Amino acid sequence: MQRFYEVMFIVRPDTQDEDVDKLIAGFEATVTNGGGNIRSTEKLGRRKLAYLVRKFSEGNYILMTIDADGKLVAELERRLRVSEPVIKFITVRMDEEQKRIDKIKAIRATRKKLSAQPVAAPVEAPVEAPAEATPASA
């Protein structure tokens, strides 16, 4: 079953751009040869890391969005794990997240429809004129 994933990985900052391109091409080949589909690949550039990872304080971020099954994602993660230039990676399944977002949007849309409908003013009971005071018989 094909699912939608985001795979972000961080490459060592001392890796040459040509080597990074070869690395990305290798991961893309793994996905396509395994029967998956690549939606996009983005180089997010060099960024400072929040903490030291393998003695590096910076890294080159790459984000891949793919359609794949679980076995293919496991193989991709295995390749990321054994690849020397990759210092960190994370894979996130996005189809569940998209379902959750769509559900929240549907709930908000129904709330907007309910609040947009004019609320009928409550019908008041007719007010009777006050009875005049009757003179007291003396």
N, C-alpha and C positions, 0 to 999 in steps of 0.2 A: 504494500500500500504506500503510495507516494505521499509524503508530507512535506511541509514547508519548513525549512531550517535556516537560521542565520549562524554562520561560523565565523568567528572573529579570532584572528591569531596575530601575535606580535612577533616580529622578526628582529633579530639582533641589529643594533644601529650601525655596526661596522660592516654589514653585508652590502655588497655592491648592488646597484639597481638592476644590472643584467642578471645577477644571481637571484634576486627577488622575483624578477619576471619569470625566470626558469622554474623557480619554486612554485609560483602561482600556476603556471602552465601545467606543471606536474600534478598539482592537486585538482585542477580542472579536468585533466585527462582521467584521473581516478574516478571522478564523478560521472563523466560522460561514458567511460568504458563500463562502469558498473550499472548503467541503465538510468542514471539520474539526469536531471536537467539543471543547468546553471542559469539562474535569473539575472544575476549581476555580480560583478566583482569590482570593489572599490578600494583604491589605495587611499587611506586616510592620512598618510604622511607620518612624519616623526613627531612623537609626543613624549612628554615627560611622564614617567611611571609614578604611581603613588608611593611605591616602596621599591627597594632594590630587588631585582629578579635576576638571579645568576650573575650578580655583580654589575648589572646594567641599571642605569637610572633613566634611560630613554629607550624607545623602541619604535619600529615602523609598524603601524597598524594596517591590517588588511581585513576587509569585511566581504565575505562571500555569502550570497543568498542562493539557496539551492532547493530543488525538489528531489527528494530521495526517500528510500526506505531505510529501516533501522540498520540492516546489515551493511549497507553502503556507508552510512554515517559512522558506524563502528570502525569500518576499514579506513575511512578518512581520518578519524581520530587517532587510530593506530599509527598512520603515516605521519600525522602532525607530531605525535609523541616521540617518534624515533628520528625525526628530522632535526639535525643539529642547529640550523639557524633559527628555528622556532623556539622562543623562550617561554611562551604562554599561549594558551588557546581556550576558547569556550564555544560550546555549541548550544544553541537555544532553539527549541521547537516553537515555531511561531504560529502554527495553525490553531493551537489552543488559545493562544493570546488573542488572535484575531476573532475567534468565536466569542471570547469574553468581551472584547471591545464592541462587537456587533450587538451583543445582548444588552450592554449598557446603553448603547445608542438607541436601541428599540425601546427600552424602558423610558429613557428621556423623551423620546418622540411621543409616546403615549401620554406622558405627564404634560407635555406642551399642548397636546390636543385637548386634554381635559381642562387645562387652565385657560386656553383660548376660547372655549365655549362660553357664551354669555350666561351668567348666572341669573336666573329669574329672581326678581325682587320678591320678598315674602309678601303675601297678600295680607293686608291688615283688615281686622274686623271693623265694620262700620261703627263710627263713633256716634253715639246717641246724644242728642242735645240734652243738656242738664234740665231736669224738671224744675219748674219754678216753685219757689217755696209757697206752700199754701198757707193762707192766714189761719192762725189758730183761733178757734171759736172761744169767745170770752163769755 
